[in-house]
Amino acid sequence: MEALTVAAVALGGFVGAPARFLADRLVADHVESDFPIGTFLVNVTGSFLLGVLTGLDLAGHLPALVTALVGTGFCGAYTTFSTWSFETVRLVEDAEYLEAALNVVASLAVGLVAAGAGIALGLLR
């Protein structure tokens, strides 16, 4: 593995993790809800962005270094399966069963649609 690729992934992660934190805090400061809307929006936007990158890559319009930087590094740190899982379990523990189920179903469904839309958009270029 090339050192430049590893550095690109690290740089993307260095930007992606604080971007996730700030986006989640921005939503939390403006929306009062038991539903983890911040994590939901971060994961959906990250799925869309990764879909666009995948579409561009499939169409041959994206250098491998950009895929490493933005796809693996940024999107990998920006999106968060662990927080989504933790928040879902917390909802169940708080007997918020409808919100927990909605978090699972909506996150998967909307995330997949966002990724698919992103791929389609990336392929259009």
Backbone as a ProteinNet text record, in pm:
[ID]
protein_1_A
[PRIMARY]
MEALTVAAVALGGFVGAPARFLADRLVADHVESDFPIGTFLVNVTGSFLLGVLTGLDLAGHLPALVTALVGTGFCGAYTTFSTWSFETVRLVEDAEYLEAALNVVASLAVGLVAAGAGIALGLLR
[TERTIARY]
85.1	0	89.2	53.3	132.9	111.6	217.2	210.9	116.3	112.3	24.5	-123	-157.5	-295.4	-331.9	-241.8	-266.3	-282.5	-199.8	-209.9	-342.6	-387.8	-515.1	-631.5	-630.2	-735.2	-731.9	-613.5	-599.9	-649.3	-614.1	-658.2	-810.3	-866.6	-1012.4	-1080.4	-1027.6	-1082	-1067.3	-956.3	-929	-1034.2	-1084	-1187.7	-1327.4	-1346.7	-1479.1	-1532.1	-1448.2	-1494.8	-1544.9	-1468.9	-1523.2	-1644.5	-1648.5	-1766.4	-1891	-1878.1	-1990.9	-2033	-1937.6	-1966.7	-2036.7	-1984.8	-2043.1	-2181.8	-2200	-2332.3	-2433.9	-2396.4	-2486.5	-2521.3	-2423.7	-2447.9	-2536.1	-2515.6	-2597	-2743.8	-2767.9	-2905.3	-2961.1	-2884.1	-2930.2	-2962.8	-2890.9	-2916.9	-3045.4	-3096.6	-3214.6	-3337	-3319.2	-3430.6	-3437.3	-3549.5	-3572.2	-3649.1	-3584.3	-3648.9	-3580.4	-3658.2	-3599.4	-3534.6	-3583.4	-3529.1	-3392.2	-3291.6	-3156.4	-3143	-3209.3	-3216.4	-3078.8	-2990.9	-2857	-2780.2	-2776.3	-2706.7	-2773.8	-2906.3	-2980.9	-2939.4	-2938	-2903.6	-2758	-2669.3	-2528.7	-2513.3	-2577.6	-2563.6	-2626.9	-2738.2	-2802.7	-2718.3	-2669.6	-2586.6	-2454.9	-2399	-2277.1	-2300.4	-2415.8	-2450.6	-2465.7	-2527.9	-2544.4	-2407.6	-2322.9	-2190.9	-2109.8	-2111.4	-2038.5	-2097.7	-2229.1	-2291.7	-2244.3	-2238.3	-2188.4	-2045.6	-1963.5	-1823.8	-1815.2	-1898.1	-1899.7	-1941.5	-2044.5	-2088	-1978.7	-1912.3	-1802.2	-1688.2	-1659.8	-1554.5	-1591.2	-1715.7	-1760.8	-1755.1	-1779.1	-1775.4	-1633	-1536.3	-1397.2	-1358	-1433.2	-1406.9	-1343.4	-1296.6	-1246.3	-1111.5	-1009.5	-879.2	-884.9	-805	-803.4	-770.7	-686.4	-649.7	-768.7	-854.7	-975	-1071.7	-1083.4	-1167.4	-1117.2	-987.2	-929.8	-954	-930.1	-945.1	-1089.1	-1179	-1317.8	-1403.1	-1390.5	-1473.9	-1439.1	-1315.4	-1274.2	-1248.8	-1171.8	-1135.1	-1249.9	-1298.1	-1402.3	-1532.4	-1585.7	-1715.3	-1706.6	-1592.5	-1575	-1580.1	-1524.5	-1526.2	-1653.7	-1711.6	-1832.2	-1954.8	-1973	-2087.7	-2054.6	-2158.9	-2131.4	-2229.7	-2185.7	-2267.4	-2271.9	-2161	-2155.6	-2249.6	-2252.8	-2343.5	-2488.1	-2516.6	-2651.9	-2696	-2608.9	-2641.3	-2663.4	-2573.8	-2585.1	-2715.5	-2747.6	-2870.3	-2995.2	-2990.5	-3103.8	-3122.4	-3014.6	-3022.3	-3071.7	-3023.4	-3068.6	-3219.1	-3270.3	-3414.3	-3491.1	-3441.7	-3506.5	-3501	-3386.6	-3374	-3468.1	-3496.1	-3587.8	-3733	-3758.5	-3892.5	-3951.6	-3866.6	-3909.1	-3904.8	-3992.1	-3986.9	-4019.2	-4115.4	-4151	-4035.2	-3973.3	-3859.9	-3742.3	-3719.5	-3610.9	-3635.7	-3757.1	-3790.7	-3781.6	-3830.4	-3822.9	-3677.2	-3592.4	-3451.1	-3387.4	-3419.9	-3363.7	-3416.8	-3547.8	-3609	-3577.1	-3596.2	-3573.3	-3426.6	-3336.9	-3194.5	-3151.9	-3196.5	-3160.8	-3226.6	-3356.8	-3428.6	-3381.8	-3379	-3340.9	-3192.5	-3109.8	-2967.4	-2943.1	-3014.6	-2999.9	-3050.4	-3162.2	-3214.2	-3115.8	-3060.8	-2964	-2840	-2789.7	-2672.1	-2703.2	-2819.7	-2859	-2873.6	-2934	-2948.6	-2811.1	-2721.8	-2587.3	-2513.6	-2525	-2460.8	-2516.3	-2648.7	-2710.7	-2660.7	-2650.7	-2601.5	-2455.4	-2374.8	-2234.3	-2213.1	-2300.7	-2290.4	-2331.6	-2409.4	-2455	-2343	-2242.7	-2134.7	-2065.8
-117.7	0	123.4	218.3	339.3	432.3	496.6	589.9	705.9	749.8	860.7	822.4	699.8	653	649.1	598.8	594.3	736.2	828.4	968.3	1029.4	995.5	1048.1	998.2	870.5	814.6	882.7	900.2	964.9	1109.3	1181.6	1320.7	1327.9	1239.2	1236.3	1207.3	1112.2	1080.4	1195.8	1266.8	1382.2	1491.5	1503.5	1602.6	1544.6	1418.1	1356.6	1343.8	1305.6	1286.5	1416.5	1527	1651.7	1702.3	1674.5	1715.8	1645.1	1515.9	1441	1500	1523.8	1579.8	1714.6	1802.5	1935.8	1930.4	1844.9	1831.9	1780.1	1680.6	1625.5	1730.6	1807.1	1911.5	2021.8	2057.4	2160.4	2118.6	1994.7	1943.9	1938.8	1888.7	1876.5	2012.6	2116.4	2251	2310.9	2254.7	2312.2	2221.6	2094.2	1999.7	1925.8	1937.5	1866.2	1738.9	1623.1	1497.6	1382.2	1278.4	1154.7	1076.6	1098.2	1031.3	1091.4	1008.3	1059.2	1115.6	1227.2	1286.1	1329.6	1373.9	1415.4	1300.5	1188	1070.2	1022.6	1025.1	985.3	1071.6	1202.9	1292.7	1277.3	1258.8	1236.6	1109.3	1001.5	874.9	881.1	950.7	961.9	1047.8	1161.5	1246.3	1177.6	1104.3	1028.4	918.1	851	747.3	806.3	923.4	989.7	1027.5	1089.2	1129.1	1008.2	902	781.5	721.8	732.6	687.6	767.8	900.4	984.9	945.8	930.6	891.3	755.9	662.7	529.9	539.5	618.5	637.2	699	800.6	863.6	765	684.6	584.1	479	430.2	330.2	383.5	514	575.7	611.1	587	614.7	760.3	838	981.4	1021	924.6	957.7	890.4	968.9	909	828.1	724.4	636.5	712.6	813	890	967.5	1017	1088	990	871.1	767.7	736	725.2	697.5	813.7	935.7	1054.9	1078.1	1084.7	1121.9	1000	893.9	776.2	701.5	654.6	576.5	665.2	771.7	857	940.5	1033.8	1125.6	1052	979.2	911.8	806	738.1	637.7	697.5	816.9	883	963.3	1013.9	1096.5	1013	901.5	815.9	730.8	680	612.4	500.7	379.8	263.4	242.7	267.8	244.4	337.7	464.6	558.3	523.2	487.2	446.6	326.6	228.5	110.1	146.8	225.2	267	342.5	436.1	515.2	429	329.9	238.5	156.7	104.5	28.5	117.7	241.7	336.3	360	372.2	389.9	268.8	150.1	28.3	25.8	57.2	59.5	161.2	270.4	373.2	343.5	222.4	178.5	265.7	323.3	402	309.2	209.4	102	150.5	238.9	290.1	370	455.8	534.4	443.6	339	245.1	174.3	126.4	58.5	155.1	276.3	377	408.4	415.1	442.2	332.5	209	97.9	99.2	101.2	91.1	213.6	332.3	454.1	471.1	441.7	456.3	364.3	240.6	147.2	185.4	210.8	240.7	371.5	478	608.4	609.4	542.5	534.2	462.8	353.1	280.6	363	431.8	517.3	630.7	690.7	799.3	749.9	633.1	576.6	548	488.6	460.3	586	689.6	816.7	877.9	866.8	917.3	845.4	713.5	636	678.6	690	731.6	869.8	962.5	1095.6	1090.8	1011.4	999.4	938.3	845.9	782.9	876.9	979.4	1074.1	1162.1	1183.4	1272.9	1225.2
0	0	0	-79.6	-92.2	26.7	68.2	180.8	149.5	24.8	-12.8	3.6	-28	-10.5	137	218.8	363.4	417.3	371.3	415.2	370.4	250.5	201.1	286.6	321.6	407.3	544	599	729.9	725.5	621.3	608.2	594.8	514.5	500.5	632.8	708.6	839.8	937.4	927.5	1013.1	992.4	870.6	839.6	863.7	832	841.4	982.7	1076.5	1214.8	1278.2	1269	1324.4	1246.5	1115.3	1036.8	1088.5	1119.9	1176.5	1310.1	1396.6	1528.1	1515.4	1431	1415.2	1351.5	1252.7	1189.7	1290.3	1368.9	1470.1	1574.9	1619	1719.3	1662.1	1536.7	1472.7	1470.9	1434.6	1432.6	1574.7	1668.1	1806.9	1867.6	1825.6	1876.3	1821.7	1711.6	1646.9	1647.9	1681.9	1678.4	1811.8	1879	2005	1973.2	1993.8	1958.8	2028.8	2061.2	2111.7	1997.8	1875.6	1758	1725.8	1699.3	1671.7	1530.1	1506.3	1372.6	1320.4	1409.4	1365.8	1303.3	1371.6	1319.1	1190.8	1187.8	1068.5	948.9	965.8	855.2	812.6	908.6	875.6	792.6	835.7	763.1	624.5	610.4	478.9	385	432.7	345.9	312.1	407.3	379.7	278.1	286.8	189.1	49.8	42.3	-86.8	-145.7	-63.7	-111.4	-156.8	-79.4	-118.7	-246.4	-262.4	-386.3	-506.4	-492.3	-601.5	-636.9	-535.1	-559.6	-629.4	-587	-649	-794.9	-823	-961.3	-1047.2	-993.5	-1067.5	-1090.1	-989.3	-1001.1	-1105.7	-1100.4	-1197.6	-1340.1	-1354.8	-1487.2	-1529.9	-1441.7	-1475.2	-1462.3	-1383.7	-1370.9	-1238.6	-1161.7	-1028.6	-1006.1	-977.2	-946.7	-816.4	-809.4	-692	-564.2	-573.7	-454.5	-399.5	-486.9	-441.9	-375.8	-431.4	-370	-229.4	-212.9	-80.9	14.7	-32.2	50.9	94.3	-2.5	26.5	59.5	-18.5	2.8	129.2	136.2	252.6	373.6	356.9	469.4	522.8	440.5	487.7	518.7	420.4	441.4	551.3	560.2	664.6	803.8	819.5	950.8	972.4	865.5	875.2	910.5	843.8	874.3	995.7	1062	1188	1218	1197.9	1232	1382.8	1449.3	1594.5	1669.9	1633.5	1700.4	1669.2	1544.1	1505.7	1588.8	1603.5	1684.1	1830	1884.6	2024.5	2048.8	1959.5	1977.7	1963.8	1876.9	1863.2	1990.3	2044.4	2170	2283.1	2287.7	2391	2381.2	2259.7	2241.7	2294.3	2267.6	2318.4	2470.7	2527.5	2673.4	2737.9	2666.3	2716	2679.9	2630.6	2589.6	2479.4	2397.3	2281.2	2159.9	2161.3	2061.5	1920.6	1908.2	1776.1	1716.3	1797.2	1749.3	1712.4	1793.1	1763.1	1630.4	1611	1486	1367.8	1387.3	1281.6	1248	1349.7	1327	1241.1	1269.5	1192.1	1049.3	1035.3	902.2	816.2	872.6	794.9	759	852.9	823.7	709.5	713.4	606.5	474.2	477.8	353.6	290.7	369.1	314.2	277.8	357.6	325	193.7	170.5	43.9	-74.3	-57.1	-164.1	-192.6	-86.9	-104.6	-177.7	-140	-207	-353.6	-379.4	-518.4	-600.8	-543.2	-613.8	-641.1	-544.7	-563.2	-673.8	-677.8	-784.8	-920.2	-929.6	-1055.6	-1097.8	-1003.2	-1033.9	-1079.2	-1008.8	-1045.7	-1183.1	-1218.9	-1350.7	-1463.9	-1431	-1534.8	-1586.8	-1508.1	-1546.9	-1670.8
[MASK]
+++++++++++++++++++++++++++++++++++++++++++++++++++++++++++++++++++++++++++++++++++++++++++++++++++++++++++++++++++++++++++++

